[in-house]
Amino acid sequence: MAHGWKIMIIVLAAAGVVSTPLFWLLDSPDAGQLAGASIQAAVGIIAFVWALFQPSGHRTDDTAVSTGEAHAKSGGTAVTGVKRPQGRGSGSAKAERTGKATATGDGSNAVTGIDYS
């Protein structure tokens, strides 16, 4: 779920739970109004909890296919596939038929595939 939608559902659910006592219960409610207020509060709480447990909208599926060559010198990095620093991203990563990567010099790095470093 996208972050914006998640925030909107949480805000609307909280507003539903907070508005329940304000509109239904302040003026000596009868049984029907009390039941309606209880249902409204329960639906708001369920929507709130549901939105909290939805996965983040930052799921990405990365694919690199038939890439070209990459060259790195003097401490540089050459990647002919997918780079995910510190393993970021919650989706799949796929690299096929990647190009040739070469690294020359101290501290240089070459990756032909998926780099999680």
Buried (B, 14 or more C-beta within 10 A) or exposed (E): BEEEEBEEBBEBBBEBBEBBEEEBBEEEBEEEBEEBBEEBBEBBBEBBEBBEEEEEEEEEEBEBEEBEEBEBEEEBBBBBBBBBEEEEBEEEBBBEEBBEBBBEEEEBBBBBBBBEE
